Amino acid sequence: MSLQALLNTSVSDAQISLEGMLREHPARAARTAIDLLEVLRKREGASVRRKMAATILRKAAKALEVEA
């Protein structure tokens, strides 16, 4: 899923998409969450979306730790 799609959908839908990616490709989910956080850093009023992306990033880091 593209960053633009994640930004233009609801936070809930974005989270569902990223969690699906997390199950299949944790490294890709981590990179996408980082990219999303970088874009959101410049936006006001996106605190819920930033928190969601940070949560996905933490889950991805944990999943990658287990894989190693």
mmCIF file of the N, C-alpha and C atoms, coordinates in Angstrom:
data_MODEL
# 
_entry.id   MODEL 
# 
loop_
_atom_site.group_PDB 
_atom_site.id 
_atom_site.type_symbol 
_atom_site.label_atom_id 
_atom_site.label_alt_id 
_atom_site.label_comp_id 
_atom_site.label_asym_id 
_atom_site.label_entity_id 
_atom_site.label_seq_id 
_atom_site.pdbx_PDB_ins_code 
_atom_site.Cartn_x 
_atom_site.Cartn_y 
_atom_site.Cartn_z 
_atom_site.occupancy 
_atom_site.B_iso_or_equiv 
_atom_site.pdbx_formal_charge 
_atom_site.auth_seq_id 
_atom_site.auth_comp_id 
_atom_site.auth_asym_id 
_atom_site.auth_atom_id 
_atom_site.pdbx_PDB_model_num 
ATOM 1   N N  . MET A 1 1  ? 0.852  -1.173  0.000  1.00 0.00 ? 1  MET A N  1 
ATOM 2   C CA . MET A 1 1  ? 0.000  0.000   0.000  1.00 0.00 ? 1  MET A CA 1 
ATOM 3   C C  . MET A 1 1  ? 0.899  1.237   0.000  1.00 0.00 ? 1  MET A C  1 
ATOM 4   N N  . SER A 1 2  ? 0.538  2.219   -0.778 1.00 0.00 ? 2  SER A N  1 
ATOM 5   C CA . SER A 1 2  ? 1.351  3.426   -0.896 1.00 0.00 ? 2  SER A CA 1 
ATOM 6   C C  . SER A 1 2  ? 1.161  4.341   0.307  1.00 0.00 ? 2  SER A C  1 
ATOM 7   N N  . LEU A 1 3  ? 2.148  5.198   0.535  1.00 0.00 ? 3  LEU A N  1 
ATOM 8   C CA . LEU A 1 3  ? 2.041  6.177   1.615  1.00 0.00 ? 3  LEU A CA 1 
ATOM 9   C C  . LEU A 1 3  ? 0.826  7.065   1.408  1.00 0.00 ? 3  LEU A C  1 
ATOM 10  N N  . GLN A 1 4  ? 0.609  7.479   0.168  1.00 0.00 ? 4  GLN A N  1 
ATOM 11  C CA . GLN A 1 4  ? -0.524 8.353   -0.122 1.00 0.00 ? 4  GLN A CA 1 
ATOM 12  C C  . GLN A 1 4  ? -1.840 7.676   0.249  1.00 0.00 ? 4  GLN A C  1 
ATOM 13  N N  . ALA A 1 5  ? -1.954 6.399   -0.040 1.00 0.00 ? 5  ALA A N  1 
ATOM 14  C CA . ALA A 1 5  ? -3.171 5.664   0.312  1.00 0.00 ? 5  ALA A CA 1 
ATOM 15  C C  . ALA A 1 5  ? -3.329 5.587   1.831  1.00 0.00 ? 5  ALA A C  1 
ATOM 16  N N  . LEU A 1 6  ? -2.221 5.382   2.544  1.00 0.00 ? 6  LEU A N  1 
ATOM 17  C CA . LEU A 1 6  ? -2.282 5.321   4.007  1.00 0.00 ? 6  LEU A CA 1 
ATOM 18  C C  . LEU A 1 6  ? -2.659 6.669   4.605  1.00 0.00 ? 6  LEU A C  1 
ATOM 19  N N  . LEU A 1 7  ? -2.278 7.733   3.947  1.00 0.00 ? 7  LEU A N  1 
ATOM 20  C CA . LEU A 1 7  ? -2.609 9.077   4.430  1.00 0.00 ? 7  LEU A CA 1 
ATOM 21  C C  . LEU A 1 7  ? -4.047 9.467   4.107  1.00 0.00 ? 7  LEU A C  1 
ATOM 22  N N  . ASN A 1 8  ? -4.580 8.933   3.025  1.00 0.00 ? 8  ASN A N  1 
ATOM 23  C CA . ASN A 1 8  ? -5.912 9.335   2.556  1.00 0.00 ? 8  ASN A CA 1 
ATOM 24  C C  . ASN A 1 8  ? -7.041 8.444   3.051  1.00 0.00 ? 8  ASN A C  1 
ATOM 25  N N  . THR A 1 9  ? -6.714 7.408   3.803  1.00 0.00 ? 9  THR A N  1 
ATOM 26  C CA . THR A 1 9  ? -7.738 6.528   4.339  1.00 0.00 ? 9  THR A CA 1 
ATOM 27  C C  . THR A 1 9  ? -7.890 6.797   5.833  1.00 0.00 ? 9  THR A C  1 
ATOM 28  N N  . SER A 1 10 ? -8.853 6.178   6.445  1.00 0.00 ? 10 SER A N  1 
ATOM 29  C CA . SER A 1 10 ? -9.038 6.366   7.887  1.00 0.00 ? 10 SER A CA 1 
ATOM 30  C C  . SER A 1 10 ? -7.859 5.742   8.638  1.00 0.00 ? 10 SER A C  1 
ATOM 31  N N  . VAL A 1 11 ? -7.652 6.200   9.852  1.00 0.00 ? 11 VAL A N  1 
ATOM 32  C CA . VAL A 1 11 ? -6.575 5.653   10.676 1.00 0.00 ? 11 VAL A CA 1 
ATOM 33  C C  . VAL A 1 11 ? -6.804 4.161   10.896 1.00 0.00 ? 11 VAL A C  1 
ATOM 34  N N  . SER A 1 12 ? -8.043 3.788   11.131 1.00 0.00 ? 12 SER A N  1 
ATOM 35  C CA . SER A 1 12 ? -8.380 2.381   11.354 1.00 0.00 ? 12 SER A CA 1 
ATOM 36  C C  . SER A 1 12 ? -8.034 1.527   10.134 1.00 0.00 ? 12 SER A C  1 
ATOM 37  N N  . ASP A 1 13 ? -8.404 1.987   8.951  1.00 0.00 ? 13 ASP A N  1 
ATOM 38  C CA . ASP A 1 13 ? -8.095 1.232   7.731  1.00 0.00 ? 13 ASP A CA 1 
ATOM 39  C C  . ASP A 1 13 ? -6.588 1.170   7.482  1.00 0.00 ? 13 ASP A C  1 
ATOM 40  N N  . ALA A 1 14 ? -5.896 2.268   7.749  1.00 0.00 ? 14 ALA A N  1 
ATOM 41  C CA . ALA A 1 14 ? -4.439 2.287   7.584  1.00 0.00 ? 14 ALA A CA 1 
ATOM 42  C C  . ALA A 1 14 ? -3.792 1.283   8.542  1.00 0.00 ? 14 ALA A C  1 
ATOM 43  N N  . GLN A 1 15 ? -4.295 1.238   9.765  1.00 0.00 ? 15 GLN A N  1 
ATOM 44  C CA . GLN A 1 15 ? -3.759 0.311   10.755 1.00 0.00 ? 15 GLN A CA 1 
ATOM 45  C C  . GLN A 1 15 ? -3.982 -1.133  10.320 1.00 0.00 ? 15 GLN A C  1 
ATOM 46  N N  . ILE A 1 16 ? -5.161 -1.436  9.835  1.00 0.00 ? 16 ILE A N  1 
ATOM 47  C CA . ILE A 1 16 ? -5.467 -2.796  9.365  1.00 0.00 ? 16 ILE A CA 1 
ATOM 48  C C  . ILE A 1 16 ? -4.524 -3.181  8.224  1.00 0.00 ? 16 ILE A C  1 
ATOM 49  N N  . SER A 1 17 ? -4.297 -2.258  7.302  1.00 0.00 ? 17 SER A N  1 
ATOM 50  C CA . SER A 1 17 ? -3.396 -2.534  6.180  1.00 0.00 ? 17 SER A CA 1 
ATOM 51  C C  . SER A 1 17 ? -1.966 -2.781  6.661  1.00 0.00 ? 17 SER A C  1 
ATOM 52  N N  . LEU A 1 18 ? -1.493 -1.939  7.572  1.00 0.00 ? 18 LEU A N  1 
ATOM 53  C CA . LEU A 1 18 ? -0.125 -2.092  8.074  1.00 0.00 ? 18 LEU A CA 1 
ATOM 54  C C  . LEU A 1 18 ? 0.035  -3.353  8.920  1.00 0.00 ? 18 LEU A C  1 
ATOM 55  N N  . GLU A 1 19 ? -0.990 -3.730  9.667  1.00 0.00 ? 19 GLU A N  1 
ATOM 56  C CA . GLU A 1 19 ? -0.918 -4.957  10.460 1.00 0.00 ? 19 GLU A CA 1 
ATOM 57  C C  . GLU A 1 19 ? -0.877 -6.188  9.558  1.00 0.00 ? 19 GLU A C  1 
ATOM 58  N N  . GLY A 1 20 ? -1.604 -6.143  8.444  1.00 0.00 ? 20 GLY A N  1 
ATOM 59  C CA . GLY A 1 20 ? -1.518 -7.230  7.469  1.00 0.00 ? 20 GLY A CA 1 
ATOM 60  C C  . GLY A 1 20 ? -0.117 -7.333  6.883  1.00 0.00 ? 20 GLY A C  1 
ATOM 61  N N  . MET A 1 21 ? 0.463  -6.188  6.548  1.00 0.00 ? 21 MET A N  1 
ATOM 62  C CA . MET A 1 21 ? 1.823  -6.150  6.027  1.00 0.00 ? 21 MET A CA 1 
ATOM 63  C C  . MET A 1 21 ? 2.798  -6.667  7.088  1.00 0.00 ? 21 MET A C  1 
ATOM 64  N N  . LEU A 1 22 ? 2.553  -6.323  8.328  1.00 0.00 ? 22 LEU A N  1 
ATOM 65  C CA . LEU A 1 22 ? 3.406  -6.736  9.430  1.00 0.00 ? 22 LEU A CA 1 
ATOM 66  C C  . LEU A 1 22 ? 3.465  -8.258  9.556  1.00 0.00 ? 22 LEU A C  1 
ATOM 67  N N  . ARG A 1 23 ? 2.340  -8.911  9.379  1.00 0.00 ? 23 ARG A N  1 
ATOM 68  C CA . ARG A 1 23 ? 2.305  -10.374 9.474  1.00 0.00 ? 23 ARG A CA 1 
ATOM 69  C C  . ARG A 1 23 ? 3.108  -11.030 8.372  1.00 0.00 ? 23 ARG A C  1 
ATOM 70  N N  . GLU A 1 24 ? 3.058  -10.473 7.176  1.00 0.00 ? 24 GLU A N  1 
ATOM 71  C CA . GLU A 1 24 ? 3.729  -11.077 6.022  1.00 0.00 ? 24 GLU A CA 1 
ATOM 72  C C  . GLU A 1 24 ? 5.174  -10.594 5.846  1.00 0.00 ? 24 GLU A C  1 
ATOM 73  N N  . HIS A 1 25 ? 5.397  -9.300  6.047  1.00 0.00 ? 25 HIS A N  1 
ATOM 74  C CA . HIS A 1 25 ? 6.703  -8.688  5.779  1.00 0.00 ? 25 HIS A CA 1 
ATOM 75  C C  . HIS A 1 25 ? 7.029  -7.647  6.855  1.00 0.00 ? 25 HIS A C  1 
ATOM 76  N N  . PRO A 1 26 ? 7.502  -8.087  8.028  1.00 0.00 ? 26 PRO A N  1 
ATOM 77  C CA . PRO A 1 26 ? 7.743  -7.137  9.116  1.00 0.00 ? 26 PRO A CA 1 
ATOM 78  C C  . PRO A 1 26 ? 8.739  -6.032  8.753  1.00 0.00 ? 26 PRO A C  1 
ATOM 79  N N  . ALA A 1 27 ? 9.762  -6.339  7.984  1.00 0.00 ? 27 ALA A N  1 
ATOM 80  C CA . ALA A 1 27 ? 10.749 -5.315  7.613  1.00 0.00 ? 27 ALA A CA 1 
ATOM 81  C C  . ALA A 1 27 ? 10.103 -4.247  6.724  1.00 0.00 ? 27 ALA A C  1 
ATOM 82  N N  . ARG A 1 28 ? 9.264  -4.685  5.809  1.00 0.00 ? 28 ARG A N  1 
ATOM 83  C CA . ARG A 1 28 ? 8.573  -3.736  4.933  1.00 0.00 ? 28 ARG A CA 1 
ATOM 84  C C  . ARG A 1 28 ? 7.601  -2.865  5.743  1.00 0.00 ? 28 ARG A C  1 
ATOM 85  N N  . ALA A 1 29 ? 6.918  -3.473  6.704  1.00 0.00 ? 29 ALA A N  1 
ATOM 86  C CA . ALA A 1 29 ? 6.001  -2.718  7.559  1.00 0.00 ? 29 ALA A CA 1 
ATOM 87  C C  . ALA A 1 29 ? 6.767  -1.681  8.375  1.00 0.00 ? 29 ALA A C  1 
ATOM 88  N N  . ALA A 1 30 ? 7.945  -2.050  8.864  1.00 0.00 ? 30 ALA A N  1 
ATOM 89  C CA . ALA A 1 30 ? 8.776  -1.113  9.626  1.00 0.00 ? 30 ALA A CA 1 
ATOM 90  C C  . ALA A 1 30 ? 9.187  0.063   8.754  1.00 0.00 ? 30 ALA A C  1 
ATOM 91  N N  . ARG A 1 31 ? 9.648  -0.221  7.534  1.00 0.00 ? 31 ARG A N  1 
ATOM 92  C CA . ARG A 1 31 ? 10.083 0.851   6.628  1.00 0.00 ? 31 ARG A CA 1 
ATOM 93  C C  . ARG A 1 31 ? 8.911  1.762   6.270  1.00 0.00 ? 31 ARG A C  1 
ATOM 94  N N  . THR A 1 32 ? 7.748  1.169   6.032  1.00 0.00 ? 32 THR A N  1 
ATOM 95  C CA . THR A 1 32 ? 6.565  1.954   5.698  1.00 0.00 ? 32 THR A CA 1 
ATOM 96  C C  . THR A 1 32 ? 6.151  2.833   6.875  1.00 0.00 ? 32 THR A C  1 
ATOM 97  N N  . ALA A 1 33 ? 6.206  2.279   8.086  1.00 0.00 ? 33 ALA A N  1 
ATOM 98  C CA . ALA A 1 33 ? 5.857  3.057   9.278  1.00 0.00 ? 33 ALA A CA 1 
ATOM 99  C C  . ALA A 1 33 ? 6.828  4.221   9.466  1.00 0.00 ? 33 ALA A C  1 
ATOM 100 N N  . ILE A 1 34 ? 8.114  3.985   9.235  1.00 0.00 ? 34 ILE A N  1 
ATOM 101 C CA . ILE A 1 34 ? 9.104  5.067   9.341  1.00 0.00 ? 34 ILE A CA 1 
ATOM 102 C C  . ILE A 1 34 ? 8.814  6.143   8.310  1.00 0.00 ? 34 ILE A C  1 
ATOM 103 N N  . ASP A 1 35 ? 8.554  5.729   7.077  1.00 0.00 ? 35 ASP A N  1 
ATOM 104 C CA . ASP A 1 35 ? 8.242  6.699   6.014  1.00 0.00 ? 35 ASP A CA 1 
ATOM 105 C C  . ASP A 1 35 ? 6.991  7.506   6.376  1.00 0.00 ? 35 ASP A C  1 
ATOM 106 N N  . LEU A 1 36 ? 6.005  6.825   6.915  1.00 0.00 ? 36 LEU A N  1 
ATOM 107 C CA . LEU A 1 36 ? 4.766  7.489   7.309  1.00 0.00 ? 36 LEU A CA 1 
ATOM 108 C C  . LEU A 1 36 ? 5.030  8.496   8.435  1.00 0.00 ? 36 LEU A C  1 
ATOM 109 N N  . LEU A 1 37 ? 5.830  8.114   9.401  1.00 0.00 ? 37 LEU A N  1 
ATOM 110 C CA . LEU A 1 37 ? 6.172  9.024   10.496 1.00 0.00 ? 37 LEU A CA 1 
ATOM 111 C C  . LEU A 1 37 ? 6.924  10.253  9.988  1.00 0.00 ? 37 LEU A C  1 
ATOM 112 N N  . GLU A 1 38 ? 7.793  10.060  9.010  1.00 0.00 ? 38 GLU A N  1 
ATOM 113 C CA . GLU A 1 38 ? 8.527  11.196  8.448  1.00 0.00 ? 38 GLU A CA 1 
ATOM 114 C C  . GLU A 1 38 ? 7.581  12.184  7.769  1.00 0.00 ? 38 GLU A C  1 
ATOM 115 N N  . VAL A 1 39 ? 6.600  11.676  7.048  1.00 0.00 ? 39 VAL A N  1 
ATOM 116 C CA . VAL A 1 39 ? 5.623  12.547  6.387  1.00 0.00 ? 39 VAL A CA 1 
ATOM 117 C C  . VAL A 1 39 ? 4.743  13.238  7.430  1.00 0.00 ? 39 VAL A C  1 
ATOM 118 N N  . LEU A 1 40 ? 4.310  12.491  8.434  1.00 0.00 ? 40 LEU A N  1 
ATOM 119 C CA . LEU A 1 40 ? 3.393  13.026  9.437  1.00 0.00 ? 40 LEU A CA 1 
ATOM 120 C C  . LEU A 1 40 ? 4.062  14.020  10.374 1.00 0.00 ? 40 LEU A C  1 
ATOM 121 N N  . ARG A 1 41 ? 5.372  13.962  10.477 1.00 0.00 ? 41 ARG A N  1 
ATOM 122 C CA . ARG A 1 41 ? 6.101  14.883  11.357 1.00 0.00 ? 41 ARG A CA 1 
ATOM 123 C C  . ARG A 1 41 ? 5.821  16.333  10.971 1.00 0.00 ? 41 ARG A C  1 
ATOM 124 N N  . LYS A 1 42 ? 5.564  16.570  9.702  1.00 0.00 ? 42 LYS A N  1 
ATOM 125 C CA . LYS A 1 42 ? 5.340  17.920  9.182  1.00 0.00 ? 42 LYS A CA 1 
ATOM 126 C C  . LYS A 1 42 ? 3.870  18.350  9.238  1.00 0.00 ? 42 LYS A C  1 
ATOM 127 N N  . ARG A 1 43 ? 2.999  17.455  9.667  1.00 0.00 ? 43 ARG A N  1 
ATOM 128 C CA . ARG A 1 43 ? 1.563  17.752  9.650  1.00 0.00 ? 43 ARG A CA 1 
ATOM 129 C C  . ARG A 1 43 ? 1.014  17.960  11.050 1.00 0.00 ? 43 ARG A C  1 
ATOM 130 N N  . GLU A 1 44 ? 0.208  18.997  11.182 1.00 0.00 ? 44 GLU A N  1 
ATOM 131 C CA . GLU A 1 44 ? -0.491 19.211  12.449 1.00 0.00 ? 44 GLU A CA 1 
ATOM 132 C C  . GLU A 1 44 ? -1.763 18.367  12.459 1.00 0.00 ? 44 GLU A C  1 
ATOM 133 N N  . GLY A 1 45 ? -2.201 18.008  13.642 1.00 0.00 ? 45 GLY A N  1 
ATOM 134 C CA . GLY A 1 45 ? -3.467 17.297  13.772 1.00 0.00 ? 45 GLY A CA 1 
ATOM 135 C C  . GLY A 1 45 ? -3.422 15.847  13.355 1.00 0.00 ? 45 GLY A C  1 
ATOM 136 N N  . ALA A 1 46 ? -2.241 15.258  13.307 1.00 0.00 ? 46 ALA A N  1 
ATOM 137 C CA . ALA A 1 46 ? -2.124 13.863  12.891 1.00 0.00 ? 46 ALA A CA 1 
ATOM 138 C C  . ALA A 1 46 ? -1.602 12.980  14.025 1.00 0.00 ? 46 ALA A C  1 
ATOM 139 N N  . SER A 1 47 ? -1.878 13.382  15.260 1.00 0.00 ? 47 SER A N  1 
ATOM 140 C CA . SER A 1 47 ? -1.299 12.666  16.398 1.00 0.00 ? 47 SER A CA 1 
ATOM 141 C C  . SER A 1 47 ? -1.770 11.211  16.486 1.00 0.00 ? 47 SER A C  1 
ATOM 142 N N  . VAL A 1 48 ? -3.021 10.955  16.179 1.00 0.00 ? 48 VAL A N  1 
ATOM 143 C CA . VAL A 1 48 ? -3.537 9.577   16.250 1.00 0.00 ? 48 VAL A CA 1 
ATOM 144 C C  . VAL A 1 48 ? -2.861 8.718   15.176 1.00 0.00 ? 48 VAL A C  1 
ATOM 145 N N  . ARG A 1 49 ? -2.703 9.252   13.994 1.00 0.00 ? 49 ARG A N  1 
ATOM 146 C CA . ARG A 1 49 ? -2.043 8.517   12.907 1.00 0.00 ? 49 ARG A CA 1 
ATOM 147 C C  . ARG A 1 49 ? -0.568 8.289   13.248 1.00 0.00 ? 49 ARG A C  1 
ATOM 148 N N  . ARG A 1 50 ? 0.093  9.288   13.862 1.00 0.00 ? 50 ARG A N  1 
ATOM 149 C CA . ARG A 1 50 ? 1.493  9.125   14.275 1.00 0.00 ? 50 ARG A CA 1 
ATOM 150 C C  . ARG A 1 50 ? 1.625  8.038   15.331 1.00 0.00 ? 50 ARG A C  1 
ATOM 151 N N  . LYS A 1 51 ? 0.722  8.025   16.299 1.00 0.00 ? 51 LYS A N  1 
ATOM 152 C CA . LYS A 1 51 ? 0.760  6.999   17.346 1.00 0.00 ? 51 LYS A CA 1 
ATOM 153 C C  . LYS A 1 51 ? 0.563  5.613   16.748 1.00 0.00 ? 51 LYS A C  1 
ATOM 154 N N  . MET A 1 52 ? -0.349 5.507   15.797 1.00 0.00 ? 52 MET A N  1 
ATOM 155 C CA . MET A 1 52 ? -0.598 4.219   15.147 1.00 0.00 ? 52 MET A CA 1 
ATOM 156 C C  . MET A 1 52 ? 0.651  3.751   14.402 1.00 0.00 ? 52 MET A C  1 
ATOM 157 N N  . ALA A 1 53 ? 1.301  4.649   13.658 1.00 0.00 ? 53 ALA A N  1 
ATOM 158 C CA . ALA A 1 53 ? 2.507  4.290   12.911 1.00 0.00 ? 53 ALA A CA 1 
ATOM 159 C C  . ALA A 1 53 ? 3.632  3.888   13.866 1.00 0.00 ? 53 ALA A C  1 
ATOM 160 N N  . ALA A 1 54 ? 3.756  4.589   14.984 1.00 0.00 ? 54 ALA A N  1 
ATOM 161 C CA . ALA A 1 54 ? 4.781  4.251   15.974 1.00 0.00 ? 54 ALA A CA 1 
ATOM 162 C C  . ALA A 1 54 ? 4.522  2.870   16.584 1.00 0.00 ? 54 ALA A C  1 
ATOM 163 N N  . THR A 1 55 ? 3.256  2.551   16.806 1.00 0.00 ? 55 THR A N  1 
ATOM 164 C CA . THR A 1 55 ? 2.903  1.238   17.339 1.00 0.00 ? 55 THR A CA 1 
ATOM 165 C C  . THR A 1 55 ? 3.268  0.146   16.341 1.00 0.00 ? 55 THR A C  1 
ATOM 166 N N  . ILE A 1 56 ? 2.975  0.359   15.071 1.00 0.00 ? 56 ILE A N  1 
ATOM 167 C CA . ILE A 1 56 ? 3.340  -0.614  14.031 1.00 0.00 ? 56 ILE A CA 1 
ATOM 168 C C  . ILE A 1 56 ? 4.851  -0.790  13.986 1.00 0.00 ? 56 ILE A C  1 
ATOM 169 N N  . LEU A 1 57 ? 5.585  0.300   14.097 1.00 0.00 ? 57 LEU A N  1 
ATOM 170 C CA . LEU A 1 57 ? 7.045  0.238   14.081 1.00 0.00 ? 57 LEU A CA 1 
ATOM 171 C C  . LEU A 1 57 ? 7.564  -0.594  15.254 1.00 0.00 ? 57 LEU A C  1 
ATOM 172 N N  . ARG A 1 58 ? 7.018  -0.384  16.452 1.00 0.00 ? 58 ARG A N  1 
ATOM 173 C CA . ARG A 1 58 ? 7.437  -1.175  17.621 1.00 0.00 ? 58 ARG A CA 1 
ATOM 174 C C  . ARG A 1 58 ? 7.119  -2.659  17.428 1.00 0.00 ? 58 ARG A C  1 
ATOM 175 N N  . LYS A 1 59 ? 5.938  -2.954  16.902 1.00 0.00 ? 59 LYS A N  1 
ATOM 176 C CA . LYS A 1 59 ? 5.560  -4.356  16.663 1.00 0.00 ? 59 LYS A CA 1 
ATOM 177 C C  . LYS A 1 59 ? 6.469  -4.996  15.620 1.00 0.00 ? 59 LYS A C  1 
ATOM 178 N N  . ALA A 1 60 ? 6.819  -4.239  14.592 1.00 0.00 ? 60 ALA A N  1 
ATOM 179 C CA . ALA A 1 60 ? 7.706  -4.757  13.549 1.00 0.00 ? 60 ALA A CA 1 
ATOM 180 C C  . ALA A 1 60 ? 9.095  -5.027  14.120 1.00 0.00 ? 60 ALA A C  1 
ATOM 181 N N  . ALA A 1 61 ? 9.585  -4.119  14.942 1.00 0.00 ? 61 ALA A N  1 
ATOM 182 C CA . ALA A 1 61 ? 10.899 -4.325  15.565 1.00 0.00 ? 61 ALA A CA 1 
ATOM 183 C C  . ALA A 1 61 ? 10.892 -5.580  16.420 1.00 0.00 ? 61 ALA A C  1 
ATOM 184 N N  . LYS A 1 62 ? 9.813  -5.790  17.156 1.00 0.00 ? 62 LYS A N  1 
ATOM 185 C CA . LYS A 1 62 ? 9.704  -6.974  17.983 1.00 0.00 ? 62 LYS A CA 1 
ATOM 186 C C  . LYS A 1 62 ? 9.653  -8.248  17.125 1.00 0.00 ? 62 LYS A C  1 
ATOM 187 N N  . ALA A 1 63 ? 8.884  -8.192  16.030 1.00 0.00 ? 63 ALA A N  1 
ATOM 188 C CA . ALA A 1 63 ? 8.780  -9.351  15.137 1.00 0.00 ? 63 ALA A CA 1 
ATOM 189 C C  . ALA A 1 63 ? 10.129 -9.661  14.483 1.00 0.00 ? 63 ALA A C  1 
ATOM 190 N N  . LEU A 1 64 ? 10.866 -8.633  14.108 1.00 0.00 ? 64 LEU A N  1 
ATOM 191 C CA . LEU A 1 64 ? 12.177 -8.843  13.487 1.00 0.00 ? 64 LEU A CA 1 
ATOM 192 C C  . LEU A 1 64 ? 13.170 -9.388  14.510 1.00 0.00 ? 64 LEU A C  1 
ATOM 193 N N  . GLU A 1 65 ? 13.031 -8.990  15.753 1.00 0.00 ? 65 GLU A N  1 
ATOM 194 C CA . GLU A 1 65 ? 13.892 -9.485  16.814 1.00 0.00 ? 65 GLU A CA 1 
ATOM 195 C C  . GLU A 1 65 ? 13.678 -10.985 17.008 1.00 0.00 ? 65 GLU A C  1 
ATOM 196 N N  . VAL A 1 66 ? 12.429 -11.420 16.940 1.00 0.00 ? 66 VAL A N  1 
ATOM 197 C CA . VAL A 1 66 ? 12.099 -12.837 17.107 1.00 0.00 ? 66 VAL A CA 1 
ATOM 198 C C  . VAL A 1 66 ? 12.650 -13.644 15.933 1.00 0.00 ? 66 VAL A C  1 
ATOM 199 N N  . GLU A 1 67 ? 12.608 -13.071 14.726 1.00 0.00 ? 67 GLU A N  1 
ATOM 200 C CA . GLU A 1 67 ? 13.104 -13.768 13.534 1.00 0.00 ? 67 GLU A CA 1 
ATOM 201 C C  . GLU A 1 67 ? 14.606 -13.993 13.577 1.00 0.00 ? 67 GLU A C  1 
ATOM 202 N N  . ALA A 1 68 ? 15.317 -13.074 14.203 1.00 0.00 ? 68 ALA A N  1 
ATOM 203 C CA . ALA A 1 68 ? 16.791 -13.135 14.194 1.00 0.00 ? 68 ALA A CA 1 
ATOM 204 C C  . ALA A 1 68 ? 17.342 -14.243 15.049 1.00 0.00 ? 68 ALA A C  1 
# 
